Amino acid sequence: MVAPIYIPVVALGVSFLLPLFDRFGKKTVNGLFLLTLTFFAAAALSWLSYFSVANSPVIHVFTAGFAPPLSINLQVGLEEALLLAAVNVLALAGAVYLLDHLNAAGTKARVLFLLFTLGMNGLVMTRDIFNLFVFLEITSIAAYALIGLDLKLHSLAAGFKYMIAGSLASIFLLFGIILLYQASGTLNIDGMIAANLSAGNNPLIQGAIFMLFLSFFIEMKQFPANGWALDVYQAAHPGVAAMISAGSSGAIFFALYKIFPLAGDSWYLTAAISGSATFVASNWMALRQKQATRLLGYSSVGQMGLLLAVLGFSFYYRQPHTAYGYILAALFFNHFFAKAGLYWIAGIIKKDKTASWSVLLQNPLLLFFFGLFVLALIGFPPFAGFWGKWALMMNLGGERAWYAISFLLLGSLLEAVYYLRWLGQAVRGEPEKEPLPATDVPQLTVTGLFALISLAVGIWLGGSLLPKDFWTYAFPVILAAVVFLFDGFSVYLRVSASLVVMTFLGYYLYPTAQGISFYFAFIFILGGMLMLMASLYKKERSAGFYPLLILMFSSLAVLTVADTLLGFFMSWELMTVSSYLLILRGRKSREPALLYVLFSLGGALAMLAGFAVLQAVRPGAEYWAELAHAGDYAVIIYLLISLAFLVKVAALGWHIWAPDAYAEAEDDLTAMLSAILSKAGIWGLLLLAVFMGAP
């Protein structure tokens, strides 16, 4: 196994050697450059493999052979290994994506990229606070230069703004370090934490912590000190913006995570409030954006705000390494892979106006990747964001943090609005007459790789949260994938494959469907099969129609056997997203489909809030039967959960979405929505009546 010290040693050595190899030609320089990044990624993955074995000891590196505080030490444990693996895989993929751009700028561009990668690795590994400052400077300076590589005025201006903001952050960080060193006598982070500096409420210590936090708030682009960051995300090359949004922001967040124990409860709550405000404000301002890269910038800032809020709550409620550790990992990696992928797609199609993203219709594979990344960031299953937000709401509900739940759910809904609007523009926007630029195979490959990783991480995290029943609730996705394999064949073969998988689903669910749940499962499965047979008249290719139908019908069927709250919510969300994508197939359905899915998501978030409130009276509640013990919160829980069901049945007052959605959906789909989908709300209301009584 490679020692962690080799990362900075090799990075610096190759950075100095690359200009010397320039005389041997571009291929030699690129080979050495990519080989170095491959070495970093392989080393990080080997550490992750090492720590996947239980009780593997943490790796410590002491420079000069002395223990702290007489030396700088590096540390790699499970948390560091996870971050290092992600950062270095991103660096390698980002280098492949940016290779032509870096070649055009010369050898110095590869050197800057290596230094940027070195800085991110150092921020994750170091346990010395001054060394952390040094690595932060290396990362920031390399980022300024990478932004300005193309020498365009707006890029240079954005890089200059970044430099000014970074300089201010550095000044505050350095002053804070000086004061903490004076108080503790050590620069070692663990030594400072052990000194419990915040306990005495010393004004100098509080001032030092304030300066540290202010520095990281600027670097993480928190509201309201984030105006400069939006210009950076918009002006930078999309490949560079991906590195900053996912890579350096993630490494800086982890650095803050390491020094967070230096603060006290008041600072933890301050961080949580600041992060929540950033999450809501950034998503609110993103609603007006029409430029894709700027919209992604607001989203990136908002996601960092969400992570900061979760970090603050985790320490405030004394759970940084338990439940909240899972939440942080899920939300972090969901953003990490999906946001990088979206920036890469922006660079491939070279269209910054969101209205022009209908050009993706010319490349179905890119459109598929775009849809996956968008659904991941909104938080649909089976992506990691879904599991993270569920766990976050349940834990906040257990703490009765009602304001936090309200703010974070509001921010999530706002985020869904602009992402789904953007997805609608890509699928049902005005067709672009200008052809899509020739797709670079390496760029498409790394984008697809991150789509697969994003999906795999979600499945892995979902399996840990639903260890017994995960594959039952994920079964609709598997069946839809099977039907997708037949998507290029005749309609008769596709319908036949769909009928076979629906029959198999009925056989699979039959042992668990009892009583009235059996009758609803029968309605959903048999009704779905009849509708499938009625679609045999279709002559056009109808790409994706049958996989989405199978996803919707099978999710409805699984709803009837879901005895856990999480399993039910997962099936409900799968049913929502599949029905939305089906409605979106209509020629003039963009606005009606958006209205439908926003009403549905609003109802789903209300349901999520209801389940969170239940945790206040039944900590750890997992099953529908526990709703019978809701106690004093029964009324509010009933109202919140029933809202989702009333929206789905288009009850009076919640029916606004229905007329246009039914009218603009494809004709055969309208019958399915009216006859079958609406019964999901009836089933939900029936469950409430069984477990909580009639209203």
VOGU-3710 file (C-alpha; in Angstrom, 3 decimals, decimal comma):
1> mvapiyipvv> 0,000/0,000/0,000  1,290/3,461/-0,953  2,237/5,822/1,893  0,181/9,073/1,847  3,351/11,196/1,803  3,931/10,112/-1,803  0,966/12,184/-2,986  2,585/15,588/-2,273  6,075/14,305/-3,125  5,074/12,952/-6,536
11> algvsfllpl> 2,823/15,929/-7,306  5,596/18,437/-6,639  8,242/16,337/-8,386  6,228/15,855/-11,565  5,179/19,519/-11,547  8,844/20,518/-11,692  9,704/17,850/-14,287  6,860/18,473/-16,752  8,478/21,592/-18,307  11,676/19,577/-18,842
21> fdrfgkktvn> 9,741/16,851/-20,660  8,130/19,456/-22,890  10,987/19,086/-25,375  9,989/15,446/-25,963  6,596/16,437/-27,290  2,986/16,784/-26,205  2,301/13,042/-26,065  5,121/12,492/-23,574  3,946/15,338/-21,347  0,329/14,152/-21,476
31> glflltltff> 1,384/10,589/-20,748  3,360/11,600/-17,654  0,567/13,950/-16,558  -2,177/11,315/-16,832  0,052/8,599/-15,364  0,603/10,765/-12,271  -3,124/11,328/-11,788  -3,771/7,622/-12,338  -1,243/6,874/-9,594  -3,074/9,245/-7,228
41> aaaalswlsy> -6,446/7,645/-7,999  -5,071/4,112/-7,620  -3,420/4,989/-4,296  -6,632/6,540/-2,958  -8,717/3,562/-4,069  -6,233/1,188/-2,405  -6,684/3,094/0,870  -10,458/2,885/0,499  -10,183/-0,859/-0,080  -7,950/-1,156/2,998
51> fsvanspvih> -10,445/0,661/5,225  -13,395/-1,316/3,903  -12,129/-4,076/6,192  -13,448/-3,543/9,733  -11,030/-2,271/12,403  -8,263/-1,343/9,953  -5,929/1,051/11,816  -5,706/4,688/10,742  -2,603/5,547/8,704  -0,434/8,290/10,254
61> vftagfappl> 2,556/9,956/8,604  4,903/12,048/10,769  7,292/14,253/8,824  10,946/14,425/9,919  10,396/11,435/12,191  8,916/13,452/15,060  5,443/13,289/16,552  3,255/16,417/16,706  3,529/19,188/17,720  7,165/19,014/16,569
71> sinlqvglee> 6,177/17,933/13,063  3,429/18,113/10,496  1,377/14,936/10,350  -0,870/13,506/7,667  -3,733/11,161/8,456  -5,750/8,765/6,317  -8,704/6,982/7,904  -11,982/5,806/6,414  -13,370/9,344/6,084  -10,202/10,639/4,427
81> alllaavnvl> -10,027/7,589/2,150  -13,575/8,191/0,907  -12,815/11,834/0,129  -9,432/11,091/-1,416  -10,896/8,399/-3,665  -13,611/10,767/-4,885  -11,272/13,737/-5,344  -8,612/11,787/-7,224  -11,074/9,951/-9,466  -12,552/13,379/-10,249
91> alagavylld> -9,068/14,762/-10,947  -8,261/11,939/-13,371  -11,646/12,152/-15,106  -11,432/15,955/-15,159  -7,964/15,818/-16,721  -9,214/13,489/-19,461  -12,152/15,830/-20,073  -9,957/18,954/-20,113  -6,976/17,522/-21,972  -7,498/19,466/-25,211
101> hlnaagtkar> -8,121/22,663/-23,243  -4,969/22,125/-21,180  -2,938/21,288/-24,293  -3,977/24,552/-25,903  -2,697/26,467/-22,868  0,667/24,671/-22,765  2,594/22,700/-20,168  1,958/25,292/-17,470  -1,726/24,341/-17,534  -0,934/20,726/-16,620
111> vlfllftlgm> 1,346/21,951/-13,837  -1,469/24,117/-12,467  -3,862/21,178/-12,608  -1,413/18,980/-10,680  -0,959/21,684/-8,045  -4,729/22,050/-7,784  -4,984/18,291/-7,219  -2,152/18,441/-4,668  -3,978/21,168/-2,759  -7,203/19,167/-2,575
121> nglvmtrdif> -5,361/16,072/-1,343  -3,486/18,088/1,252  -6,649/19,704/2,588  -8,075/16,247/3,197  -4,974/14,593/4,709  -3,260/17,209/6,871  -3,804/17,414/10,641  -1,779/20,622/11,020  -3,826/23,812/10,858  -1,062/25,974/9,379
131> nlfvfleits> -0,319/23,287/6,811  -4,049/23,338/6,065  -3,696/27,072/5,373  -0,811/26,356/2,977  -2,768/23,726/1,058  -5,769/26,056/0,896  -3,529/28,702/-0,674  -2,132/26,210/-3,190  -5,641/25,129/-4,172  -6,925/28,691/-4,469
141> iaayaligld> -3,979/30,078/-6,453  -4,103/27,154/-8,883  -7,865/27,692/-9,261  -7,413/31,410/-10,062  -4,947/30,533/-12,790  -7,034/27,695/-14,259  -10,049/30,011/-14,531  -8,029/32,583/-16,484  -6,340/30,123/-18,851  -8,418/31,037/-21,895
151> lklhslaagf> -7,526/34,757/-21,437  -11,097/35,922/-22,084  -12,121/39,120/-20,343  -14,991/37,608/-18,348  -12,782/34,689/-17,262  -9,986/36,999/-16,134  -12,495/39,188/-14,276  -13,987/36,147/-12,544  -10,522/34,875/-11,619  -9,658/38,297/-10,192
161> kymiagslas> -12,841/38,314/-8,075  -11,980/34,829/-6,837  -8,478/36,036/-5,975  -9,801/39,000/-3,964  -12,315/36,838/-2,079  -9,680/34,159/-1,509  -7,210/36,742/-0,202  -9,742/38,014/2,319  -10,469/34,467/3,421  -6,736/33,790/3,789
171> ifllfgiill> -6,221/36,876/5,951  -9,020/35,893/8,314  -7,815/32,301/8,462  -4,219/33,301/9,207  -5,213/35,699/12,002  -7,461/33,037/13,502  -4,633/30,489/13,414  -2,247/32,927/15,123  -4,674/33,521/17,988  -5,424/29,817/18,416
181> yqasgtlnid> -1,714/28,988/18,394  -1,096/31,611/21,071  -3,805/30,071/23,244  -2,981/26,393/22,718  0,752/26,344/22,017  0,290/23,918/19,112  -0,642/23,959/15,440  -1,835/20,367/15,518  -5,602/20,216/15,012  -6,051/17,291/17,400
191> gmiaanlsag> -3,992/19,104/20,041  -6,129/22,220/19,693  -9,325/20,185/19,998  -7,980/18,415/23,094  -7,241/21,810/24,677  -11,017/22,569/24,583  -10,314/26,226/23,832  -13,949/27,299/23,443  -14,945/26,140/26,946  -13,674/29,249/28,743
201> nnpliqgaif> -15,628/31,719/26,589  -12,447/33,787/26,160  -13,120/36,782/23,836  -9,847/36,223/21,969  -10,672/32,565/21,400  -14,185/33,427/20,252  -12,713/36,041/17,922  -10,287/33,477/16,517  -13,091/30,976/15,914  -15,145/33,728/14,275
211> mlflsffiem> -12,277/34,492/11,875  -11,797/30,802/11,073  -15,479/30,357/10,357  -15,670/33,562/8,322  -12,758/32,381/6,200  -14,402/29,058/5,438  -17,798/30,681/4,878  -16,194/32,828/2,160  -14,345/29,873/0,634  -17,548/27,796/0,655
221> kqfpangwal> -19,422/30,730/-0,924  -22,095/31,040/1,749  -24,897/33,599/1,584  -24,572/36,578/1,478  -20,795/36,473/0,749  -21,212/34,539/-2,488  -21,870/37,053/-5,265  -18,358/36,672/-6,640  -18,712/32,894/-6,877  -21,526/32,983/-9,443
231> dvyqaahpgv> -19,301/34,833/-11,917  -16,621/32,191/-11,366  -18,963/29,306/-12,141  -20,333/31,076/-15,219  -17,045/32,346/-16,668  -14,805/29,342/-16,038  -14,462/26,568/-18,588  -17,147/23,979/-17,654  -14,447/21,391/-16,979  -12,704/23,769/-14,565
241> aamisagssg> -16,040/24,750/-12,997  -16,706/21,047/-12,359  -13,377/20,751/-10,522  -14,154/23,797/-8,377  -17,798/22,948/-7,663  -17,251/19,288/-6,810  -13,539/19,009/-6,005  -12,156/22,059/-4,233  -15,459/22,934/-2,536  -15,668/19,363/-1,259
251> aiffalykif> -12,081/19,380/0,018  -12,607/22,747/1,727  -15,788/21,439/3,333  -13,879/18,453/4,696  -11,210/20,797/6,061  -13,948/22,705/7,898  -15,316/19,393/9,179  -11,906/18,648/10,730  -11,636/21,939/12,623  -15,347/22,158/13,503
261> plagdswylt> -14,891/20,629/17,001  -12,871/23,732/17,960  -16,125/25,698/18,170  -18,952/25,515/20,709  -22,713/25,023/20,572  -23,476/28,621/19,611  -21,174/28,336/16,588  -22,695/25,006/15,597  -26,152/26,541/15,574  -24,852/29,604/13,713
271> aaisgsatfv> -23,392/27,359/11,019  -26,669/25,435/10,740  -28,687/28,648/10,372  -26,230/30,126/7,855  -26,226/26,940/5,794  -30,027/26,701/5,816  -30,334/30,343/4,742  -27,822/29,767/1,936  -29,701/26,675/0,763  -33,025/28,510/0,541
281> asnwmalrqk> -31,678/31,839/-0,774  -29,489/30,292/-3,486  -32,280/28,081/-4,768  -34,693/31,011/-4,693  -32,323/33,143/-6,788  -31,679/30,254/-9,180  -35,353/30,356/-10,221  -34,666/33,426/-12,374  -31,579/32,078/-14,115  -31,604/31,354/-17,830
291> qatrllgyss> -27,873/30,564/-18,183  -27,054/26,940/-17,421  -23,628/27,497/-15,861  -24,880/30,304/-13,622  -27,852/28,189/-12,584  -25,459/25,366/-11,708  -23,412/27,893/-9,742  -26,401/28,833/-7,600  -27,166/25,151/-7,145  -23,568/24,456/-6,090
301> vgqmglllav> -23,683/27,239/-3,520  -27,018/25,936/-2,259  -25,713/22,387/-1,918  -22,699/23,594/0,065  -25,149/25,480/2,276  -27,133/22,298/2,830  -23,957/20,418/3,784  -22,955/23,201/6,181  -26,419/23,100/7,768  -26,197/19,334/8,258
311> lgfsfyyrqp> -22,686/19,689/9,690  -23,929/22,296/12,168  -26,879/20,156/13,232  -24,667/17,076/13,562  -22,415/18,738/16,137  -25,240/20,651/17,811  -27,112/17,393/18,440  -23,875/15,519/19,307  -24,097/13,034/16,429  -21,286/13,912/13,990
321> htaygyilaa> -20,138/10,339/13,433  -23,413/8,391/13,678  -26,642/9,149/11,828  -25,465/12,522/10,565  -22,266/10,983/9,227  -24,419/8,887/6,886  -26,437/11,962/5,900  -23,326/14,019/5,141  -21,859/11,228/3,020  -25,088/10,742/1,056
331> lffnhffaka> -25,654/14,433/0,325  -21,978/15,124/-0,366  -21,417/12,337/-2,884  -24,781/12,913/-4,541  -23,784/16,513/-5,262  -20,177/15,593/-6,057  -20,844/13,224/-8,949  -24,048/14,763/-10,326  -22,799/18,345/-10,384  -19,537/17,415/-12,094
341> glywiagiik> -21,546/15,489/-14,684  -23,847/18,428/-15,424  -20,926/20,811/-15,903  -19,304/18,327/-18,258  -22,485/18,078/-20,329  -22,581/21,891/-20,497  -19,064/21,826/-21,927  -19,909/19,116/-24,458  -22,962/20,813/-25,971  -21,521/24,360/-25,709
351> kdktaswsvl> -24,939/25,899/-24,994  -25,308/28,193/-22,003  -28,961/29,176/-22,388  -31,172/26,594/-20,719  -33,757/27,053/-23,481  -31,173/25,775/-25,988  -30,639/22,467/-24,214  -33,246/20,848/-26,453  -30,186/20,226/-28,632  -29,713/17,171/-26,388
361> lqnplllfff> -32,530/15,512/-28,333  -29,923/14,967/-31,043  -27,953/12,725/-28,673  -30,261/10,454/-26,613  -27,365/9,121/-24,530  -26,361/12,606/-23,369  -30,024/13,396/-22,690  -30,248/10,234/-20,583  -27,178/11,246/-18,549  -28,603/14,749/-18,119
371> glfvlaligf> -31,878/13,331/-16,824  -30,079/11,052/-14,367  -28,001/13,893/-12,929  -31,031/16,187/-12,607  -33,111/13,520/-10,851  -30,175/12,787/-8,537  -29,847/16,425/-7,465  -33,593/16,756/-6,878  -33,393/13,718/-4,611  -35,370/11,012/-6,384
381> ppfagfwgkw> -34,673/7,352/-5,592  -32,511/5,381/-5,921  -29,902/8,174/-5,861  -27,960/9,060/-2,730  -29,740/12,396/-2,273  -33,025/10,585/-1,628  -31,594/8,534/1,243  -29,726/11,515/2,678  -32,771/13,785/2,772  -34,956/11,046/4,246
391> almmnlgger> -32,464/10,380/7,049  -31,993/14,116/7,628  -35,720/14,775/8,010  -36,203/11,795/10,321  -33,343/12,901/12,574  -34,476/16,527/12,663  -38,000/15,330/13,443  -36,654/13,353/16,381  -35,064/16,562/17,665  -38,297/18,530/17,019
401> awyaisflll> -36,376/20,985/14,837  -39,496/22,230/13,060  -37,973/25,424/11,658  -35,062/23,495/10,188  -37,397/20,954/8,583  -39,531/23,738/7,086  -36,565/25,662/5,661  -34,837/22,624/4,197  -38,011/21,260/2,609  -38,715/24,700/1,128
411> gslleavyyl> -35,200/24,813/-0,313  -35,654/21,321/-1,753  -38,907/22,306/-3,456  -37,338/25,451/-4,942  -34,437/23,381/-6,232  -36,849/20,955/-7,869  -38,665/23,813/-9,637  -35,719/25,043/-11,684  -34,207/21,633/-12,351  -37,493/20,161/-13,578
421> rwlgqavrge> -38,187/23,265/-15,649  -34,742/22,830/-17,210  -35,398/19,133/-17,860  -38,683/20,056/-19,530  -36,882/22,552/-21,769  -34,421/19,851/-22,817  -37,109/17,265/-23,579  -39,926/19,469/-24,880  -38,274/22,768/-25,798  -38,172/24,344/-29,240
431> pekeplpatd> -36,022/22,073/-31,444  -32,553/23,487/-32,052  -31,738/23,931/-35,733  -28,017/24,153/-35,069  -26,467/20,675/-34,928  -24,913/19,376/-31,733  -21,109/19,733/-31,786  -19,228/16,532/-32,494  -19,062/14,638/-29,203  -15,586/13,893/-27,924
441> vpqltvtglf> -15,495/10,208/-26,931  -13,303/10,668/-23,795  -15,590/13,467/-22,568  -18,684/11,344/-23,122  -16,987/8,391/-21,417  -16,127/10,227/-18,190  -19,635/11,728/-18,091  -21,163/8,271/-18,411  -18,769/6,921/-15,793  -19,952/9,515/-13,276
451> alislavgiw> -23,595/8,709/-14,088  -22,912/5,053/-13,283  -20,992/5,924/-10,104  -23,817/8,223/-8,977  -26,313/5,397/-9,445  -24,041/2,831/-7,757  -23,440/5,055/-4,718  -27,193/5,542/-4,354  -27,856/1,799/-4,485  -25,089/1,123/-1,962
461> lggsllpkdf> -26,382/3,732/0,494  -29,973/2,602/-0,020  -29,015/-0,966/0,777  -27,554/0,150/4,098  -30,694/2,114/5,047  -33,139/-0,586/3,884  -31,056/-3,724/4,464  -33,939/-6,243/4,365  -36,353/-4,925/1,755  -34,251/-2,735/-0,527
471> wtyafpvila> -34,473/-4,978/-3,575  -38,239/-5,327/-3,199  -38,649/-1,557/-3,384  -35,993/-1,276/-6,111  -37,694/-4,029/-8,123  -39,635/-1,538/-10,312  -36,348/0,017/-11,461  -34,952/-3,420/-12,329  -38,074/-4,390/-14,276  -38,018/-1,090/-16,181
481> avvflfdgfs> -34,359/-1,700/-17,061  -35,239/-5,167/-18,388  -37,991/-3,762/-20,615  -35,617/-1,040/-21,801  -33,454/-3,769/-23,363  -36,313/-4,386/-25,824  -36,819/-0,700/-26,630  -35,422/-0,940/-30,143  -37,673/-3,819/-31,214  -41,220/-3,927/-32,566
491> vylrvsaslv> -44,156/-2,779/-30,479  -45,436/-6,371/-30,222  -42,173/-7,562/-28,704  -42,039/-4,609/-26,316  -45,607/-5,148/-25,151  -44,942/-8,872/-24,775  -41,841/-8,204/-22,663  -43,824/-5,724/-20,565  -46,617/-8,233/-19,980  -44,106/-10,895/-18,961
501> vmtflgyyly> -42,432/-8,662/-16,372  -45,816/-7,544/-15,008  -46,825/-11,192/-14,657  -43,570/-11,914/-12,886  -44,167/-8,925/-10,586  -47,576/-10,314/-9,644  -46,018/-13,700/-8,891  -43,301/-12,006/-6,817  -45,734/-9,891/-4,765  -48,480/-12,498/-4,346
511> ptaqgisfyf> -47,127/-14,047/-1,086  -46,916/-10,637/0,634  -50,187/-9,106/-0,614  -52,897/-9,941/1,929  -56,455/-8,737/2,405  -57,310/-5,404/0,855  -53,726/-4,829/-0,274  -54,185/-7,868/-2,541  -57,162/-6,242/-4,264  -55,319/-2,969/-4,870
521> afifilggml> -52,263/-4,854/-6,145  -54,610/-6,787/-8,430  -56,085/-3,513/-9,742  -52,683/-1,973/-10,414  -51,142/-5,052/-12,050  -54,143/-6,268/-14,063  -55,148/-2,719/-14,979  -51,616/-2,042/-16,121  -51,571/-5,183/-18,251  -54,868/-4,249/-19,909
531> mlmaslykke> -53,548/-0,780/-20,689  -50,384/-2,307/-22,116  -52,398/-4,525/-24,451  -54,460/-1,511/-25,504  -51,254/0,212/-26,658  -50,564/-2,387/-29,359  -51,930/0,041/-31,950  -48,794/2,222/-31,647  -46,780/2,313/-34,853  -44,140/4,891/-33,977
541> rsagfyplli> -41,006/3,937/-32,085  -42,113/5,601/-28,786  -38,641/5,385/-27,233  -38,778/4,947/-23,467  -42,566/4,659/-23,290  -42,796/1,062/-22,103  -39,937/1,164/-19,559  -41,577/4,206/-17,956  -44,975/2,495/-17,951  -43,483/-0,534/-16,233
551> lmfsslavlt> -41,774/1,704/-13,678  -45,068/3,458/-12,914  -47,272/0,346/-12,755  -44,801/-1,726/-10,748  -44,204/1,140/-8,289  -47,956/1,354/-7,767  -48,095/-2,387/-7,126  -45,205/-2,294/-4,648  -47,008/0,514/-2,779  -49,638/-2,005/-1,734
561> vadtllgffm> -47,159/-4,269/0,086  -44,980/-1,517/1,593  -45,262/-1,839/5,363  -42,349/0,516/6,104  -42,635/4,282/5,808  -39,385/4,548/3,849  -40,367/1,774/1,447  -43,731/3,410/0,817  -42,120/6,823/0,265  -39,565/5,353/-2,153
571> swelmtvssy> -42,296/3,676/-4,205  -44,360/6,871/-4,134  -41,453/8,912/-5,500  -40,701/6,355/-8,228  -44,350/6,463/-9,241  -44,226/10,279/-9,281  -41,131/10,625/-11,450  -42,208/7,935/-13,928  -45,682/9,451/-14,355  -44,126/12,912/-14,817
581> llilrgrksr> -41,803/11,663/-17,556  -44,733/9,927/-19,243  -46,833/13,107/-19,211  -43,830/15,019/-20,563  -43,996/12,891/-23,711  -47,001/14,901/-24,922  -46,226/17,442/-27,649  -47,437/20,474/-25,699  -47,044/19,005/-22,244  -44,026/20,885/-20,884
591> epallyvlfs> -45,932/23,308/-18,652  -48,716/20,878/-17,617  -46,146/18,210/-16,761  -44,173/20,707/-14,674  -47,318/21,771/-12,807  -48,229/18,129/-12,167  -44,837/17,146/-10,816  -44,507/20,249/-8,634  -47,886/19,579/-7,022  -46,896/15,937/-6,603
601> lggalamlag> -43,510/16,830/-5,127  -45,088/19,367/-2,797  -47,416/16,647/-1,568  -44,539/14,180/-1,237  -42,525/16,672/0,826  -45,582/17,223/3,034  -45,749/13,439/3,498  -42,048/13,432/4,377  -42,681/16,178/6,936  -45,510/14,117/8,433
611> favlqavrpg> -43,240/11,102/8,823  -40,624/13,397/10,402  -43,155/14,711/12,941  -43,941/11,112/13,898  -40,317/10,717/15,024  -40,954/13,267/17,785  -43,370/10,902/19,539  -42,096/7,559/18,219  -38,295/7,853/17,860  -37,041/5,460/15,214
621> aeywaelaha> -40,556/4,761/13,883  -40,325/2,659/10,716  -43,741/1,093/10,123  -47,207/2,324/9,165  -48,655/0,669/12,261  -46,777/3,161/14,456  -48,982/5,979/13,170  -51,626/4,665/15,564  -49,473/6,008/18,420  -49,020/9,557/17,085
631> gdyaviiyll> -50,475/11,050/20,279  -50,707/14,842/20,449  -49,246/15,197/16,950  -51,869/12,976/15,297  -53,801/15,818/13,642  -50,796/17,536/12,064  -49,362/14,184/10,928  -52,700/13,204/9,390  -53,033/16,522/7,548  -49,486/16,485/6,186
641> islaflvkva> -49,576/12,910/4,920  -53,092/13,156/3,501  -52,048/16,192/1,446  -49,950/13,965/-0,836  -52,898/11,631/-1,401  -55,385/14,445/-2,028  -53,072/15,893/-4,691  -52,840/12,529/-6,444  -56,628/12,057/-6,583  -56,987/15,694/-7,742
651> algwhiwapd> -59,309/16,577/-4,866  -61,079/19,935/-4,954  -58,518/22,654/-4,289  -55,613/20,382/-5,262  -56,859/19,590/-8,755  -55,263/22,516/-10,615  -52,701/20,286/-12,297  -55,212/17,731/-13,582  -57,096/19,323/-16,538  -54,046/20,350/-18,576
661> ayaeaeddlt> -52,040/17,254/-17,631  -54,860/14,973/-18,787  -55,427/17,047/-21,925  -51,818/17,323/-23,081  -50,636/13,813/-22,194  -50,683/11,204/-24,945  -54,202/9,850/-25,442  -53,589/6,347/-24,131  -51,715/7,729/-21,134  -54,673/9,906/-20,108
671> amlsailska> -56,739/6,772/-19,505  -53,950/5,292/-17,403  -53,645/8,439/-15,281  -57,371/8,676/-14,685  -58,183/4,998/-14,205  -55,097/3,690/-12,410  -52,693/6,362/-11,141  -55,355/8,252/-9,198  -56,063/5,093/-7,187  -52,681/5,511/-5,481
681> giwgllllav> -54,184/8,397/-3,523  -57,198/6,261/-2,592  -54,870/3,544/-1,297  -52,942/6,088/0,769  -56,086/7,560/2,317  -57,266/4,055/3,123  -53,975/3,338/4,918  -54,403/6,495/6,973  -57,944/5,485/7,879  -56,792/2,020/8,951
691> fmgap> -53,914/3,187/11,128  -55,115/6,615/12,302  -58,884/6,479/11,919  -61,234/8,529/9,752  -60,768/12,322/9,797
//
